[in-house]
Amino acid sequence: MKHLINKIFLTLFLFSACISSANAVLINYDFSATYHDGSNAAGDFNYDTETTLFSDILIELTGGSSWGDQLFTVNHYVSNRALVLLDVADGPDYNKDTVFHIILQDGGKWGDLAPSKVYSDIAECDKSHCPARRNLDVAPVTSLIGTVVNIPEPTPFALLGLALIGLSFRKKTK
């Protein structure tokens, strides 16, 4: 009887621990911009507020007279408010590459769902002269909208409860 009561207690403990589980927050950002040459950029990416890592980056640039159609998925540089992407064709070993910037202004930081201002530009750059970007085009119109995607994570109490239930079911040896 005591063994059954222990199992019931552990099951209730585990259930209550799972209900109060912690959540990591993943934010899916939808981005769009229009540049002076008529190019349009649109796409999305994910940002994990706990690990501060970006994933699933896919920004597509179409139309316009300067750049042609390009796909940006290669993460080149990240700070707490800037994301710098390279096109897929050149990747991280770039030489005369197209560089794409998304920068949060006015103190905005990744993890903020509604940054007040977003700066975006596209330019030509190479390894030795990236600070002096050529053919720079700054987007006069940008949009960045974040949506929270919750990722449930078990709390330490839930993990402890699972371990205790496992121990309660093991056979006793003499």
C-alpha positions as CSV (number, residue, x, y, z in Angstrom):
1,M,0.0,0.0,0.0
2,K,2.8,2.4,0.9
3,H,4.4,1.7,-2.5
4,L,1.2,2.6,-4.3
5,I,0.8,5.8,-2.3
6,N,4.4,6.8,-3.2
7,K,3.7,6.2,-6.9
8,I,0.6,8.3,-6.8
9,F,2.4,11.1,-5.0
10,L,5.2,11.0,-7.5
11,T,2.8,11.0,-10.4
12,L,1.0,14.1,-9.0
13,F,4.3,15.8,-8.4
14,L,5.4,15.2,-11.9
15,F,2.1,16.4,-13.3
16,S,2.2,19.7,-11.3
17,A,5.9,20.2,-12.3
18,C,5.0,19.8,-16.0
19,I,2.2,22.3,-15.7
20,S,4.5,25.0,-14.5
21,S,7.3,24.2,-17.0
22,A,9.5,27.0,-18.2
23,N,9.4,28.3,-21.7
24,A,12.2,29.3,-24.0
25,V,11.0,32.0,-26.4
26,L,11.5,31.7,-30.2
27,I,10.6,34.8,-32.2
28,N,9.8,34.5,-35.8
29,Y,10.5,37.8,-37.6
30,D,8.8,38.7,-40.9
31,F,10.9,41.2,-42.8
32,S,10.1,43.3,-45.9
33,A,11.7,46.3,-47.6
34,T,11.7,48.3,-50.8
35,Y,14.9,49.9,-52.1
36,H,15.5,52.9,-54.4
37,D,16.3,50.8,-57.4
38,G,12.9,49.1,-57.2
39,S,14.2,45.9,-55.5
40,N,11.9,44.3,-52.9
41,A,13.1,42.1,-50.1
42,A,10.9,39.7,-48.2
43,G,11.4,36.8,-45.9
44,D,11.7,35.6,-42.4
45,F,14.0,34.3,-39.8
46,N,13.9,33.0,-36.2
47,Y,15.6,34.4,-33.1
48,D,16.0,32.4,-29.9
49,T,15.9,34.8,-26.9
50,E,17.6,32.2,-24.6
51,T,20.5,31.3,-26.8
52,T,20.6,34.6,-28.8
53,L,21.0,32.5,-32.0
54,F,19.3,33.1,-35.4
55,S,18.0,30.2,-37.5
56,D,16.0,29.5,-40.7
57,I,17.1,32.7,-42.3
58,L,15.6,33.2,-45.7
59,I,15.4,36.7,-47.3
60,E,14.7,37.0,-51.0
61,L,15.5,40.0,-53.1
62,T,13.6,40.4,-56.3
63,G,13.3,43.0,-59.1
64,G,15.1,46.3,-59.3
65,S,17.7,47.6,-61.7
66,S,20.9,47.1,-59.6
67,W,21.0,43.8,-57.9
68,G,18.9,41.2,-59.7
69,D,17.2,38.3,-57.8
70,Q,19.2,37.0,-54.9
71,L,18.7,34.8,-51.9
72,F,20.2,35.7,-48.5
73,T,20.6,32.8,-46.0
74,V,24.2,33.0,-44.9
75,N,24.6,34.7,-41.5
76,H,27.8,36.7,-41.7
77,Y,27.7,38.9,-38.6
78,V,25.4,39.3,-35.6
79,S,25.2,41.8,-32.8
80,N,22.5,42.5,-30.3
81,R,20.8,44.8,-32.9
82,A,22.3,44.0,-36.3
83,L,22.1,41.1,-38.7
84,V,24.4,41.0,-41.7
85,L,23.6,38.5,-44.4
86,L,25.4,37.3,-47.5
87,D,23.9,35.8,-50.6
88,V,24.0,32.0,-51.1
89,A,26.1,32.2,-54.2
90,D,29.2,33.5,-52.4
91,G,28.7,32.3,-48.9
92,P,31.2,33.1,-46.1
93,D,34.3,33.1,-48.4
94,Y,33.1,36.2,-50.2
95,N,34.9,38.2,-52.8
96,K,32.9,41.1,-54.3
97,D,29.8,39.9,-52.6
98,T,26.3,41.4,-52.1
99,V,25.9,42.3,-48.4
100,F,22.5,42.7,-46.8
101,H,21.9,44.5,-43.5
102,I,19.0,44.6,-41.1
103,I,19.7,46.9,-38.2
104,L,17.4,47.8,-35.3
105,Q,17.7,51.5,-34.4
106,D,16.7,53.7,-31.5
107,G,18.0,51.2,-28.9
108,G,16.0,48.3,-30.3
109,K,17.4,44.8,-29.6
110,W,16.6,41.4,-30.9
111,G,13.8,40.0,-28.8
112,D,11.9,43.2,-28.9
113,L,8.7,42.4,-30.9
114,A,8.0,45.8,-32.3
115,P,11.2,47.8,-33.0
116,S,10.4,51.5,-33.6
117,K,12.8,51.8,-36.5
118,V,14.5,49.3,-38.8
119,Y,17.4,50.2,-41.1
120,S,18.2,48.0,-44.1
121,D,20.6,48.4,-46.9
122,I,22.1,46.4,-49.6
123,A,25.6,47.0,-51.0
124,E,28.6,45.5,-52.8
125,C,31.5,44.6,-50.6
126,D,34.7,42.5,-50.6
127,K,36.9,41.1,-47.8
128,S,39.4,44.0,-47.8
129,H,37.0,46.9,-48.4
130,C,33.8,46.0,-46.6
131,P,33.5,49.2,-44.6
132,A,33.6,51.2,-47.8
133,R,30.5,49.6,-49.4
134,R,29.9,50.3,-53.1
135,N,26.6,50.8,-54.8
136,L,24.9,51.3,-51.5
137,D,21.1,51.4,-51.6
138,V,19.2,52.1,-48.4
139,A,15.6,51.0,-48.1
140,P,13.2,54.0,-47.5
141,V,10.4,51.5,-46.5
142,T,11.0,48.6,-44.1
143,S,8.9,46.4,-42.0
144,L,9.9,43.9,-39.3
145,I,7.2,42.1,-37.3
146,G,7.9,39.6,-34.6
147,T,5.7,36.7,-33.5
148,V,6.4,34.6,-30.4
149,V,6.5,30.9,-30.8
150,N,6.7,29.2,-27.4
151,I,8.9,26.1,-27.0
152,P,8.0,24.3,-23.8
153,E,10.9,23.0,-21.8
154,P,10.7,20.7,-18.8
155,T,11.6,22.2,-15.5
156,P,14.2,20.6,-13.2
157,F,11.3,19.4,-11.0
158,A,9.7,17.6,-13.9
159,L,13.0,15.8,-14.7
160,L,13.4,14.9,-11.0
161,G,9.9,13.5,-11.0
162,L,10.6,11.3,-14.0
163,A,13.7,10.0,-12.3
164,L,11.9,9.3,-9.1
165,I,9.1,7.4,-10.9
166,G,11.7,5.4,-12.8
167,L,13.4,4.5,-9.5
168,S,10.0,3.6,-7.9
169,F,9.4,1.0,-10.6
170,R,12.7,-0.7,-10.5
171,K,12.8,-4.2,-8.9
172,K,14.2,-4.5,-5.5
173,T,17.1,-7.0,-5.2
174,K,18.3,-8.5,-2.0
